[in-house]
Amino acid sequence: MSYQAGDIVWARFFADKLRPGVVVGNDRYVRSVVLVCPGTGTLLGGPVRIRLEPEETGLSAATEIMPHRLQSLPPNKLQEVVGRMPAARWEQLEDVLLDLLGLQSACQRLLR
């Protein structure tokens, strides 16, 4: 199965625990792993968590995406696609990832 950035999936993370996640990479370059930010139902808020409500995602409960826990997973750890990140939430996730990875200045240079 092929996954696209922004897909909300069920995946097996940390110690094979099934939880929702958001695909943030694509398979254009590397097909042996998929970059995924895990989600959690433990709603703590904070500057690096992106909250998703069930009515906008296809998930059954509110979920916070944790970009600071970004993982590369083999495709066999991903299960079904259950939805897509809403555009506004996707932009938040991109901003947080750029900041976490120290890439904001690189993006600003590209825009000059």
C-alpha positions as CSV (number, residue, x, y, z in Angstrom):
1,M,0.0,0.0,0.0
2,S,1.2,3.5,-0.7
3,Y,0.9,6.3,1.8
4,Q,0.8,10.1,1.3
5,A,1.8,12.9,3.6
6,G,-1.2,13.9,5.6
7,D,-2.8,10.4,5.8
8,I,-4.1,9.5,9.2
9,V,-3.3,5.8,9.8
10,W,-3.4,3.2,12.5
11,A,0.2,2.0,13.1
12,R,2.2,-0.1,15.5
13,F,4.6,2.2,17.4
14,F,6.7,1.8,20.6
15,A,6.7,-1.8,21.7
16,D,4.2,-2.7,19.0
17,K,1.4,-0.6,20.5
18,L,-1.4,0.2,18.0
19,R,-2.1,3.9,17.9
20,P,-3.1,6.6,15.4
21,G,-0.5,8.5,13.5
22,V,0.0,11.0,10.7
23,V,2.3,10.2,7.7
24,V,4.6,13.1,7.2
25,G,6.9,11.6,4.5
26,N,6.3,10.1,1.1
27,D,7.6,7.1,-0.7
28,R,9.1,9.0,-3.6
29,Y,12.7,8.3,-2.3
30,V,12.6,5.6,0.2
31,R,10.1,2.8,0.1
32,S,11.5,0.7,3.0
33,V,10.3,3.1,5.7
34,V,7.5,5.6,6.3
35,L,7.9,8.7,8.4
36,V,5.0,8.9,10.9
37,C,4.2,11.2,13.9
38,P,2.4,9.1,16.5
39,G,-0.8,10.2,18.2
40,T,-2.2,9.8,21.7
41,G,-5.5,10.0,23.5
42,T,-3.7,11.5,26.5
43,L,-4.6,15.1,25.9
44,L,-1.9,17.3,27.5
45,G,-1.7,20.2,25.1
46,G,1.5,22.2,24.7
47,P,3.4,23.9,21.9
48,V,4.5,20.7,20.1
49,R,1.2,18.8,20.2
50,I,-1.4,19.1,17.4
51,R,-4.9,18.4,18.6
52,L,-7.3,16.6,16.2
53,E,-11.0,16.4,16.9
54,P,-12.9,13.2,15.8
55,E,-15.3,15.1,13.5
56,E,-12.4,16.3,11.4
57,T,-10.4,13.1,11.2
58,G,-12.3,9.9,11.1
59,L,-10.9,8.9,14.5
60,S,-13.3,8.0,17.3
61,A,-11.8,10.3,19.9
62,A,-9.8,13.5,20.3
63,T,-6.2,12.8,19.6
64,E,-3.0,14.8,19.9
65,I,-0.3,14.3,17.3
66,M,3.2,14.2,18.8
67,P,5.7,15.5,16.2
68,H,8.5,15.4,18.7
69,R,8.2,11.6,18.6
70,L,8.6,11.3,14.9
71,Q,9.4,7.7,13.8
72,S,10.4,5.9,10.7
73,L,8.4,2.7,10.5
74,P,8.5,-0.2,8.0
75,P,5.4,-0.2,5.9
76,N,4.2,-3.5,7.5
77,K,3.7,-1.6,10.8
78,L,1.1,0.6,9.2
79,Q,-2.5,-0.5,8.9
80,E,-5.5,1.2,7.4
81,V,-5.7,4.9,6.4
82,V,-8.7,6.3,8.4
83,G,-8.6,9.9,7.2
84,R,-6.6,12.9,6.2
85,M,-5.2,15.8,8.2
86,P,-7.3,18.9,7.8
87,A,-5.4,21.7,6.0
88,A,-5.1,24.0,8.9
89,R,-3.9,21.3,11.2
90,W,-1.4,20.1,8.5
91,E,0.1,23.6,8.4
92,Q,0.5,23.6,12.2
93,L,2.2,20.2,12.0
94,E,4.6,21.4,9.2
95,D,5.5,24.5,11.3
96,V,6.2,22.4,14.4
97,L,8.3,19.9,12.4
98,L,10.3,22.6,10.7
99,D,11.0,24.2,14.1
100,L,11.9,20.9,15.8
101,L,14.2,19.9,13.0
102,G,15.8,23.3,12.8
103,L,14.8,23.8,9.2
104,Q,12.9,27.2,9.4
105,S,16.0,29.2,8.5
106,A,16.6,26.9,5.5
107,C,13.0,27.5,4.3
108,Q,13.4,31.2,4.7
109,R,16.6,31.2,2.6
110,L,14.7,29.4,-0.2
111,L,12.0,32.0,-0.2
112,R,14.5,34.9,-0.6
